Amino acid sequence: MTEEKPYTIAFHTHEKYLEAIVSGERDSLDVSIMFWHDIFEMSEARNFKRILASENFQNDISAIDMYILGEKLCEMAPKNVFVAFVDEQLQQLEMNRFAETVAYNRGGQGKVFSNRREAEKWLLEQEE
C-alpha cells in the first residue's frame, strides 16, 4: 500500500518544457523536498531541461527552511536544468527570492516569478 502524498502534482508536457503544478494544504521543508524530487524525476524521465513549476500552498515556511531548500535544490536538480518558478501566493514572493539567491550562489539555474507569462518567457530564452 502506498502512502498518500501531502500534495497534488499535475504534469503537462509542452514542446520545449515540462510544466508542474503543485498544491496542497500545508507546505514544509519535507513537503517541498518531496515534490521537487518528483518534478526532477519526471523531467529526467521525459528528458526535459526546462521546467516551469507553479505552487499553491497557503502557508509560508521559515527563512531557515527556505535556506535549506535552496541548498537542497542544487543538490537534487539534474545537471543543466533550468527552472522557472511561480508561487500563486504573492505574499511569499520575497521568501522565494531568498531561496532563489541561495540556489544561485550554489550554481543553481532557476528564477522566481510573480506570474506565469514572465516565467515562461524567461524559460524559453534559456539555452539547453
N, C-alpha and C positions, 0 to 999 in steps of 0.2 A: 504494500500500500504506500503510495507516495503522499508526502505531506503537502498540504496546500500552501502556496506561497503567499506572503502578506502583501502582495501587489498583483496587478494585472499588467500584462505587457502585450502589445499588438505590434506585429512587424508588417511593414509594407515595403515591397521592393520597387524601386524606381530605376530608370535606365542607368543612372550614374551613382546612386547611393541607396543605402538601407535606411529606412525610417523606423524608429522605435518609439512607441507611445506608452509611457508608464504612468500608472496611477495607483493609488491605494489610500487606505485610511490614515496610516501613520508611517512617516519616514524615520529612519535612524541610520547610523553608520552601517550596521549589519545589513539592513534592507537595501541601502544604496549599493553596497559591495555585491550583494546577491544579484540585483537587476543589471548592474554593469557587467558582471560576469556573463549573464545571459545574452546581453547585447553584443559583447565582444565575441562570444562563442558563435552567435548567429552570423556576425559579419565575416568571420573566418570560414564558416561552413558555406556561405554563399559567395565568398571571395570578393567582398566589398571593402574598399579602402576609404570610403567616406560614409559617415554615419550622421544622420540628423536625429537627435534624441529630444523628445519633449517629456516633461514630467509634470504631474499634478498631485501633490500632497499638500494638505492643509497646514501641516506644522513645519516649523523650522528645526534644523538640527544645530547643535552648538558649534561655535567657532573652532574649537579644538577638533571636533569630529569632521568638520569641513577641511581642516588642515590635513588630517589623516587621510581623508578621502582623496584629496588632491595628490598626495603621495602614492596611495594605492592605485589610483587610475593609471599613473605612469608605469607601475609595475605590471598591471593587468592588460593594458592595451597592446594589441598586436603591433608589430613594427610598421611604421609608415602609414598609420591610420589617422585620418582627420575626423574630428568630432565637432559638430555644431550643436549647441545645447540651448534649449528654450524651456524655461520654467513658467508654467501657467500662473504661478503666484508671483506677481511682480514685486511684492514686498520682500521676496527672497533674492532679488537680483544682486544686491551688493555682496551678500554672503556667497552666492555662486561665483561672482567675480573674484572673490578671495580664493576660492578653491581653484579657479582658472589660473590665477597667478602662481599658486603653489605648484600646480601641474606644469605650467610653462617653464618655471625655474628649474624643473627637473627633466626638461626635454619633451614635455607633452605638446601635442599638436591639436589643440582644441580651443574653442572660443564660445563664450556665453553671449546670448542674445535675448532681447526682450520680445522679439516677435519672429514668427516662423519665416516670413518672407526674407528678412535680412539674413537669417541663419542659412537658408537655402542658397541665397545669392553668394555668400561668402564660401560656403561649402563647395559649390560648383566652380569657384575660381581657384581652388587648391589643386595643384598638380600631383597626380599619383606617382 
